[in-house]
């Protein structure tokens, strides 16, 4: 069992506080302030990838919309956006 610490060698109370930026300057996804963020959930709290996941979903929506408006085939879209054909098929399947 460890010996109890000497009470005369206390550490300042703020020593235990985590160091973080106290200014609410928002993030690149939500805007200028966390309190004014339009997103329903903070991107830093998103499971499975957080901000990267958000960017990926936005890119997939863009690719699918472009395919629809320009009438691109799966192969043409894969070549244009430099992804695999299988990726395009997965995006279409997930979108329904």
Buried (B, 14 or more C-beta within 10 A) or exposed (E): EEEEEEEEEEEEEEEEEEEEEEEEEBBEBBEEEBEEBEEEEBBEEBEEEBBEEBBEEEEBEEBBEBBEEEEBEBEEBBEEBEBEEEBBEEBBEEEE
